[in-house]
Amino acid sequence: MVCVMTAHLQRALERRDILAAYVTVLDGLEAFFRICTTVRGGRDELRVAVREAFGLSEAAADAVLALQIRRLSPEEQQKTREELTQLDTHIARMEREQY
């Protein structure tokens, strides 16, 4: 059971990393757009610039760069923030149960 729980916790932590990145970028859209419109080079250079500007993991930066424009609507932003809050609660519960 511990191995299954650990894998489940790992997936939850990975999802949390992406949701937290979404929220970070949503809170700094102007800076994000400025980076996207001024960085020279390809996807790799853009990923590095976004990672450095927002302190994101590589996976989170990739997820942010693949973010669909519809996720910027107020309703979708609220859903993202709510999912992050729920996931934080779920992760805390899983971590308590492991010990």
N, C-alpha and C positions, 0 to 999 in steps of 0.2 A: 504493500500500500504506500509506503514511503516513496518508492521510485516513481509511482504514478503521480503522487501528490507533487513531487519535486518537478516532474515534467510539466504538470499543469501550472505550477507556480512559475516556472521558467517562461512558459507561453504567456502567462498573465503579465509578467514583468516586461517581456518584449513588447506586448501590446501597449502597456503603460508608457514605455519609452516613446512610442510613436504618438500616442494621444497627447502626452506632455509636450512633444515637439510641435504638434498642431496648435495647441493652446499658446505656446511661446510665440510662434510665428503669427498667429491670429492677433496677438497683442502687439505685434510689431510689423504689421502689414506694410506700412510705408517703407521701412528699412528693407524688408524682404523684396518688395517690388523694385526698389532702387538697386539692390544687389543684382536681381535678375535682369535688369535692363542695362547695367553698366559693366558687368564682368565680361571680360574678353576670354575667348577660348570656348571649349566645348563643355559637355556635361560634367566632366571630372573637375574642371576649374570652378564651375558653378557650385558643385557639391562641396568642394573645399571651402569656398567663400561662405556658403550658408552654414556649414559646420562651425567655422570659426566665429562668424557673427553671432550665432545663437547658442553655441556650446552644445551642438547635437552630435549624436553618434552617426556613423555612416549610414546605418539602416534608417534612422530617423530622418536624416537629410534626404535620402532617396525618397522616403514616403512623402515628405513635405513637397519635394519637387514634382511628385506625381499627383499631388492634391488636385482634385477636380474643383473648378471654379465654383460650382454649386455649393461646396462646403464652406464658402465664405459668407453665405447668407446668415442673417441673425439667428434664424431657427436652427440651421445646421451647426452653427457655432455653439449654441446652447446645448444641443444634443451631444456634441463632442465634450463639452465641459461636464455635463451630467454623467456621461459614460466614464470619464476619467475619475470623477468623485466616487462612483460606484465601484470601479475597479480598485481604487485605493483601499476601500473598505474590504473588498473581497481578498485582496492581497494580504492585508493586515490579519484577517481571520485565518487565512491559510498559513501564514508565518507562525501565528500563535499555536495552531494545531500541530505544527511540525515539532514543537518543543515541549 
